[in-house]
Amino acid sequence: MTVFRAALRGWRYAWAAPCSAVGLLLGLVAWLCGATVRVRAGALEFGGGRAGALASRLPAPCTFSAITFGHVILGTDHVTLTAARTHEQVHVRQYERWGLLFFPAYLLSSAAQMIRGRDPYLDNRFEREARALAAGAPSRPTC
Ligand SMILES: [Zn+2]
């Protein structure tokens, strides 16, 4: 790895660090509730335990199987994290591009979709991009 690539990689982690800090706090809670932690593809993955079971039983729209905050991915269990890794890694790249701005950008995209009568999750531009790239197809923003 060249010095430039190492510096760029360090910059991406630093730029996304505020979001990763949120993920680490949530991951700490999950870990205290029995989750285990693994490092995969440059991200920490927290899975399992009582918090994972609770996340899968939350009512819609709060339920989730995996969610990403910077370089931290929280999942209901490690089997789910493995299945969702490609999609969640797209979100990691999005955090590396947007940094702390990812939170308001994501919410604004969901709000824009709701105003248009669309699904705030499925039609969110970041989710569409993640699904498209995870499926190997180019994304088509419609906003
Ligand atoms: Zn997603």
Boltz pocket constraint, residues with backbone or C-beta under 6 A from the ligand:
constraints:
  - pocket:
      binder: B
      contacts: [[A, 66], [A, 87], [A, 91], [A, 126], [A, 127], [A, 130]]
      max_distance: 6.0
